[in-house]
Amino acid sequence: MGELLSTNSASKRLRGKDLLVYSSCINEEWPNILKDFSDMVQLHVCPERDHINVVALKLASMLARVDLKGIKVLSVDGSPHCLHLHHAVEEAIRVTGSIPLHIW
């Protein structure tokens, strides 16, 4: 686990792995669900705190530098801010090329 925005965009731990980008509040509200994704590199971000443009640029920077197998997005259902997280990932993929995207 780690924080998306403070993770090196070319981090060795991302190379050839699946990435789970998830809403920070999941740590508090549903921490057990993260066990279902234990085989993935897990990075959290708070779309309510961090502007969507910053999140999308960070993700695009990662995609441009690291060969990820795929990205899954996990967010809080019904949160208007968390919806932006899905858009940020989709935009980063559009800008950099296509990789598998799974939204949870």
KEZA-894533 format. One line per 4 residues: their letters; for each residue y, x, z of C-alpha. Coordinates in steps of 0.02 Angstrom, whole numbers, plus 32768, in hexadecimal, padded with zeros to 4 digits. Example, Ala and Ser with C-alpha at 12.3 -4.5 7.8 and 13.67 -1.06 7.14 Angstrom:
<atoms>
as = 7F1F/8267/8186  7FCB/82AC/8165
</atoms>
This chain:
<atoms>
mgel = 8000/8000/8000  80B1/8035/7FE3  815B/7FFA/7FAE  8179/7FEA/7EF4
lstn = 822B/802A/7EEF  8206/80C5/7F58  816B/80F7/7EF5  817B/8184/7E76
sask = 8178/813A/7DC7  80FC/81BF/7D8F  8093/81BF/7E2D  7FE6/820A/7E18
rlrg = 7F9A/817F/7E7F  7FC8/8101/7DF6  7F76/815C/7D65  7EE7/80FC/7D17
kdll = 7EEB/8079/7DA0  7F0E/7FBF/7DAE  7FB2/7F97/7E04  7FD1/7F03/7E76
vyss = 8089/7EDA/7E86  80A0/7E5C/7F11  8129/7E06/7F74  8150/7E60/8016
cine = 8142/7DC2/807F  8088/7DB8/8058  8071/7E45/80D7  80AF/7DCE/815D
ewpn = 8073/7D26/8121  7FC7/7D4B/80D4  7F95/7E00/80F9  7EDB/7DDD/80E5
ilkd = 7EEE/7DB0/802D  7F1B/7E64/8006  7E68/7E96/8031  7E33/7E3B/7F91
fsdm = 7E95/7EBD/7F2E  7E5F/7F58/7F8F  7E23/7FAD/7EEF  7ED4/7FAC/7EA9
vqlh = 7F70/8010/7ECE  7FD9/7F94/7F33  8097/7F9C/7F2D  8107/7F18/7F79
vcpe = 81BA/7EE6/7F54  822E/7E5E/7F92  8280/7E02/7F01  82F6/7DAD/7F7C
rdhi = 8339/7E55/7FB7  832A/7EBF/7F1A  837D/7E8D/7E77  8308/7E5D/7DEA
nvva = 8357/7EDE/7D75  832D/7F6B/7DEE  827A/7F2D/7E00  8262/7F1A/7D44
lkla = 82A9/7FC8/7D1F  8239/8017/7DA3  819F/7FC3/7D59  81D2/7FF3/7CA8
smla = 81E9/80A7/7CE1  8139/80A6/7D2A  80EE/805B/7C8D  8145/80DD/7C21
rvdl = 8103/816F/7C88  8058/8139/7CC8  7FBF/80F6/7C6F  7F99/805C/7CD8
kgik = 7EFB/7FF8/7CB9  7F53/7F55/7CE5  7FCF/7EFD/7D55  7FB3/7E66/7DC4
vlsv = 8042/7E08/7E13  802C/7DAD/7EB8  80BA/7D45/7EFD  80DF/7CB7/7F74
dgsp = 80C6/7C0D/7F25  8166/7BA7/7F25  81DC/7C38/7F46  826A/7C38/7EC7
hclh = 8289/7CF2/7EE4  81D3/7D22/7ECB  81D4/7CD0/7E21  8249/7D5D/7DEB
lhha = 81C0/7DDB/7E12  8153/7D91/7D88  81E4/7D99/7D0E  8208/7E4F/7D3C
veea = 8155/7E83/7D18  8151/7E22/7C74  81F6/7E71/7C3D  81BB/7F21/7C69
irvt = 811E/7F05/7C00  8184/7EC3/7B6D  81F7/7F59/7B71  816E/7FDC/7B7D
gsip = 80DB/7F91/7B20  8048/7F25/7B4E  7FCD/7F3D/7BDC  7F61/7EB9/7C2F
lhiw = 7FC5/7E46/7CA1  7F76/7DD5/7D22  7FE5/7D60/7D88  7F9F/7D23/7E2D
</atoms>
